Amino acid sequence: MFCSFILDLIWATYTTVAKPVKSDTDMDSLRTLTRQLRVAKLVSDRDLKHTDRKLATQAIMRKWLPLSTAVLKMVTRILPSPVTAQVKRAQKLCIVSSERLEKSSQHAQVFHSLKSCQTSKNAPVVVYICKVISVAANVLSDYRQIGLASNVEVYVGVGRVYSGILQEGQPLYVMDPKFQGISEDVDIDTVDPRTVKHVTQIGGGVIKPYIMMGRELHKLNRVPAGNIVGIVGLQEHVLKTATLSSTLACPSLTKMPYQAKPIVRVAVEPEDPRNFGALEAGLQRLYRSDPTVEVHVQETGEHVVVALGELHLERCIKDLRERFAKVAIQVSEPLVGFRESIVDGTVSAFQEKIVFKGLLNPETDSSALSNREEAAIASDAHDSKAALGTTPDGTLTLRMRALPLPVETAKLLEESALLIKRIELSKKAAHESGDKDASADDNPMVEDIVAFKQKLAMSLLASESTLLESLPLDKIWSYGPRRVGPNVLVNNITGYYSLRANIINKLRRMCSERGDVKKDQDVGK
């Protein structure tokens, strides 16, 4: 469905525009495409005829689906408002439990203000800074008034106001992520902030709030709760993330979780050794301005930059050269990092290729799970060994359980890699042709498939594990990695196929009501 409704149009656009324009027929096909996308009046023939087809594609795509507009529309349609969202998020935002916060009236006031997104004048101010970015001073609307040169780099803390009204020049406390809160038994009014660990104080007249409008930052006098704000004046107090509050009764808010971890690392050094100081200062600015980048100094003295991927690394190096260090630097080849993990004592032939043999323990017996483990895994309501993931709106929950396969089963899957690959290719061909009524008996591999499934079932039965014996082999979704290998993904969702049929029928009715015959036919493929 995603392919039919979204990707097909994008692929058609790229395929059509990528062809060089050699005749009027080519131009007619491009004009037809722009009419279908409803951008015919926005894209000129000059753009369509551009010799660089990449620029022609960008001209159409930017008019058809501009990123800023598309993202903003989906945010306003799907995401809940701050008032609604903070009721659900309040407990997860605070690193201190709600029970502990409720014990003190001062702590409870902050928690309830944060939870209800209060915007009254008397509500305590709570702001979370999620990252610090470095921008040129000329993007500030008042940079001339405050006497800054246009090319000076300015640190701006980007965050959200969760409670109260943030005002220009307001004195605030800065809690770094290690701050665990003040004991409920202590009167907050008697606490000297200079004696509290991981807390600093910003005096009056220091901070300046800005609203972020594209690349520009426009100065504001006050920002009520629920808004995203840029704050200038935190460079001496905030490294990457922090919580700002008008009271010490506020706990430090939890860090933003990042799904990806930096994995690509390179060593950097200046081409001219005399610029080493500039490089170190530039690395500090880079580290502060990017919440996901890491900077290390090796025992050998090398400075290492760790990024999320090649594109992220390319951007970091470019910023380091052009904005932060402003010196010529040399970049090494990517450095390989080793990662350790915990695996079952016995390993398959596939694992033996990548695991150091000296780490293997031949005396460890692998396959069978203990009765206690099986009882815990079989528990459906309180399964401690199952991983749960819920969408932000709470409508969908994904529940997954990982189990070690017996060694014999893993070996069988490896030895049958070619057959599994042929099965997957056959499924793909049937899907693309839309031949849903093809009989399994017509498949020339049917005997091999039956024999393979019998061997697979026997290997699981030999494990003497009740859970593995009961795996529904007819509900195998995929093998892995890359659809071929000793890993198996099994769909064990109760009533899945009837639920899927209901969803497909509902989508077909929606397409029919809209008169979209083609998409109606494609639904469910």
N, C-alpha and C positions, 0 to 999 in steps of 0.2 A: 504493500500500500504506500509506503514511503517513497518507493521508486516511482510508482504510477503518478502520485500526486505532486511530487516535488522534483526528484532527480531526473525524470524523463525530460521535463521542460528545460532544465539546466543543461543536460547533455545535448539536447537538440539545438540549443542556442550556441554552445561551443562548437558543435559539429558544423553548423551552417555558417557561422561567422569565420571559422578557421580557414575556409576555402578562399583563395585569392579571387578578387573580382576581375574577371576578364571580359565579360560581356554584359549586355542589358539583362539577359536571363538571370545571371548571378545577382544583379541588383534587384530584380523583381522578387527573388526568393528572400533577400534580406529585408526588403520593404514589407513583404508578407509576414515575415517573422516579427518585425516591429509593430505591425498592426495587431497581430495576435497577442503580443505582450502589452498592447495599449501604450506604446511609447513612440509611435510614429511621428508625432508632432514635436517630440523632445530630442530625437536623434536625427541629425542632418545627414544628407547624402555624402557630404564631405567626410564625416566621421565613418560612415559605412565603407567608403572607398579607400580608407587609409591603408598605406602599404604595410604598415606594421599591424598585423591582424590582432595582436594582443591588445593594442590600444583601441581597436574597433570593438573588440569584445568587452573591454572595460567600459567604453562609452555606453553600450547597451545595458550591461548589467547594473551600472551605477544609476541609470535612469529607471530601470525596471524594479530592482530590489536594492535600494540604497541601504547599507548596513545600519546606519543610525536610525532611520525611520522604522525599519523592520524590527530591530531589537526593542526600540521604545514602544512600539505598538504592542508587542507581545508582553513586555513588562507590565504595561498598564492593563492589559486584558487578563493576564494569568496570575501575576503575583499579587498577594494580598497587600492591603495598605499597611503602613507601620502600626496603626492603632490595632488592627486585627492580628497582625503577625506577632507583635510583641507579647500578646497574651500567651501564645504557644511557645515563644522563644525565650521568655524571661528566665526560666529555670536553666536552660542550656547555656544561656549567655553568662550566667554567674558561675564562677568556679567554686563558690561557697553554696552549700545546700540551702534550700528555702526554709527548712526547719530551723537551721541555725540563724538565718536572718530574721525570722519571726520572733526570736527570743528577746530582741531589743527593739524598743519603739523607734529609735533613730534608724537602725538598720531596716526595719520593716517599712518605714516611710520611703526610703530610697527604693526598696524592692518594688513596692506597689506603684510608685511613680514611674519606674522603668517599665513595669508590666502594663500599665495603662497609657503610656506615652503622654504623660501630662505636659501641658503647655502653659500652665499658670505661672505667674511671677514668683510665687512662693515655693514652687516645686524645685527640688534639688537638681542641679545641672549634671547630666551624665553624658559624656561624649566618648565614643570609641574611635581611636585612630587605627585604621587597618593597614596603612602604608604611608610612607613619606616619599614624595616625588620631587625631582629637581627640575625646575623650569627656568627659562630665561625671564629676567625681570620685566621685559616689555609685554608679557602676557597679563601682568597685573594692571588693572584699570587705573590705579593711582600711583604707578611707579615713579612718575615725574614729581608728584607732590611729596613723596617720601625720600626723594633725592637719590634714586638708584640709577646707575647706568643701564642702558637697554640690554647689554650683553652679560650682565652679572647673573650668576646662577643663584636661585632662591629656593630654599626647601619649603615645601608645602605639605602639611599633614592632611591626608584625606580621611574623612571619617563621617560618622552619622551621629546626630544628636538624638539620644534615646529618651531624655527627660529634661524638662525645664526649658529655659530660653538662654542660649549662648549669646553674650553681648561682647562688643568690642572692648578690649582692655580689661576684661573681668579677671580678677585673681582666681586661680584654680590650683588644685592639687593634681600632680601627675603620678599615677600608679603604674609601675612597669609590670610585665606579666608575672613576675615572681611574688608580687604582693598578695598575701592570703587574707587580708582584712584584719581589722582590729577586733579583739575579743568583745563579746557581747556584754561582758561584766564591767567593761571600762566605760566611763562617761566620756563621750567623744569631745565634749567642750573643754575638758581638762587636759587633753593630750597635746603635747608639743610636737608639731609635725617634723621638727628637726631630729627628733629621736626615733622616728618610725622608719624602719628599713624599707627600701625600695619605693620611697615616696619623696618627691621633690615638690617645691612650691613655686608657682609662677606669680610674680607680683602684678599689680595693676598696670595697665597701659602697655602691655607687652603683646598680647595676641591680637590678630586682626583676622576676622572671618571673611571668607569670600564664597560666592556661589560660582560653581564651575559650569560655564556655558561653552561647550566645545573646547577649543584651545585656550579661550580667554577666561580670566578670573575677575569677576566683578565684586567690588567691595560692598559689604553689608554692615549695618550697625547691630543687627540682632538676627538670630536664626532660631526659630522654635523647634521643638522636638519633632522628629519624623523626617527631617531634611538631611541631605548629604551636603557636607560643607568642606571647604578647604581652609586650613588655618595656617597663617604665617606667623612665625615667632617661636616655633617649637624646636628649632635646630639645636639648642643647647640642652634640651630636656628629653627629647624622644629620639631613639635610635631607629626603630622600625615600627613597632606597635606599642600602644599604651592606652590607658583609660584616664580621661580627664573628668574631674568632678569638683563641685563646690563644697563637698563635705567628705571627711575621712570615713564616714559610715558607709561609703560606697565600696563594694568589693571590686577587685580587678576583673574585668570581663575576659572571657576565654579567647584564646587566639583563633584566628580564622583557619579552618582546616584546608590544606591544599592536597588535592588528590595525587598529583604528580610530585615526585622527588627529583632533585637535580642529579643527573647521572653523567652528563658529558663534561669532562674536565680538561682544561688546557693550562699549560704554564705560560706566563707572560713575563716579558722583561723589556726594558727600553733599549732601542738601538744605540742610543748614546748613554753610557753609564752615568753621565752627569745629570741625567733626568730621572734618576731613581726616586728622588723625593717627590717629584711631580707624579710619577706612576703610583706611588703609595697613597698620595692624597687622592688621586683619581679613583683608585680601588675603593677607598673609604666612601667616596661619593656614590660610586656604583652600588656598593653594598647597601647603602641607606636608601637609595632611590628605587631599588627593585626588591620586593619582598620575597622572591623565590630564588634569587641568585645567592651563591655562597662563595666566600673568598677565604682561602687558607694560605698559611705560610708553612711550607714543608720543612723537615729537619735539615734539608740541604740548602735552605734559604730561598727556594723557588716560591714565587707567588702564583697560586693556582686559582683559576676562576672555574666554578662549577655551575652549569646551566641545565635547563630542562631538556634541551634538544639542540639540534644543529641550528635551526632558525633563531632560537632564543640566544644561543651562544653568539651567532653572527651579529645580532642586535646589540648584545652587551659589549662586544669588541668594538663595534662602530661607535657606540656612545663613549667608550673609554678613550678612543682615539680623538674623537671630534668634540666632545663636550666636557668630560671630566678631567682627564690627564692632559689632553691637548699636546701629546708628544707622539713621535713615531715609536711603535712597539713591535716586538717580534712575538709571534704566537707559535707554540709548539704543536706537534701532532696530538690528537686526542689521547689522553692517558687512560689506560684500562684499569677499572676498579674491580676488586674482588668482593663478592658478597657471600656470606655464610647463611646456611639455613639448616633446619632440622628435618631429617627424612627418616623413613622406616629403616630398620637395621639391615634388611636384605634388599638388594636392588636388582633391577632388571638389566638386560644387556644394554638397553638404551641409556640407562643411568650410568652404567659402568664406563661409558665413553666420555662422560663429562665430570664424573666424581673421582677424586683422588682415591686410588685403590687402597692406599695406606690407611684411609679413614674408615674402611668397611669393617664391620664386626660380623664375622661369619657365624658366631655362636648365637646371634640374636634370631629368635624365631619370629617370623613376620606377620603371618597373615591373619591369624584368628584374633578377634576382639574378645575381650573378657565379657562375662555375662553382665557385669555391672555397666561396662561401656555400652553394650548393646541395649540395655534397658534405658540408659540415658538418651541414646540416640533415637530409640523407638518412641520416646515420649514426644507427642505432637504439640502439646500446649506449652511445655516448659523445657525445651530442648537446649541444653547448655552448649551443645556442640554444633548448633546450627547458627549460621550467620544471617542476620536480618537486615534488610535495607528498605527504607520507606521513602517515597517521593515527598518533596517539601509540602505538598498540599494534603498529604495523608491519604490519598485515594488508592494508591497501589503499594503493596508490600511484597518484596522479593525475598524468598526464604531459600537458602542453599546450604547443603551439608557436604563436606568433603570426607571421603573415606579412602584408605589405602587399599588398592587392589592386590590380590594374591600375586606372588611372583609368577606363577604359571599362567595366570590370566594376562599379565603384562607381556610375557614372552609370546603368547598366542597372538596378541594384538600386533606386536612387532613383526612376527613372521607372516601375518596376513595383511601387511601394509598395502601390497599391490591390489589385493582383492577389495579392501576397504576403499582405496582410491577409485577403482572401477565402479564400485557401488555409488560413491558420491558423484562421479561424473554422469552416471546413468540417471540419478535423481535430478541433477541439474539440467540434463538434456530434456527429460520429461517435463520439468517445470517450465523451461523456456518454450517448449512446443505446445504447452497447455494441454497435453494428453493426460487428463486425469483418470480416464476410464481404461487405461491400458492395464491388462491383466498381469499379475505377477508371474503367471505361467508362461507368458510370452518372453520373459527375460531369459536370455541364453545363460545367465549366470545363476539361475535359480537353484540348481543342485549345489553349486559351490556355496551359495549364501546359506542354504539350509544346513549344510555340513558345518559351516563356520559357526552358525548360531548354536548348533548342538554342542560343539566343542567348547564354546564360550560358556554355555549353561553348565556343562560338566565341570569346567574349571572352577566356577563359582560354587557349585555344590561341594567340591572337594575341600573348600576352605573351611567348612564346618561352622560358618557364620550365618546365623539366621537372617540377618539383614541383607547380606550379599546374596544368599540363596533366593531371596524374594524379590530381587531387582527385576522389574519388568523389561525384558530385553526388546520387546516389540515397541517400547517407547523411548528407544535411544535417539536422542536428537542429533548428536554429533560426536565424532572422535577428535582427538587432539594430540599434540598441537597441530594447527593448520589443517584440520579435518582428517588427518591421518596420524596415528600414533597410539601410545599405550594409555591414553586418558579417555574417559567416557563421560559424556554429559547425558543424564537420564531425566526425562520429564516425568515426574511422579505427582503432578498436580491433580487433585481429585476433580473430576468433571471438566477437565480442560477442553476436550474436543467439543462438548456441547456448548461450553461457554464461548469458544472460538467461533462456532457456527452461528450463535446468536449475534455476536459482534459483527461478523461478515454480513449477515442478513440485514442488520440495522444500517450498516454502511451502504449496502445496495439500495435500500429504500431511500436513504438520503440522496444518493446519486440520481435515482429515478425521479425523485421529486424536483431535483434541480435540472433535470433534462440532460444530464451528462451521461450519454450512452456508453462512450468509450471507457470511462472510468468505472462505470457500473460493471462492464464486462471484465475489467482488470482486477476488481476487488476479489481478494481471496487467492490470487495466483501465488 
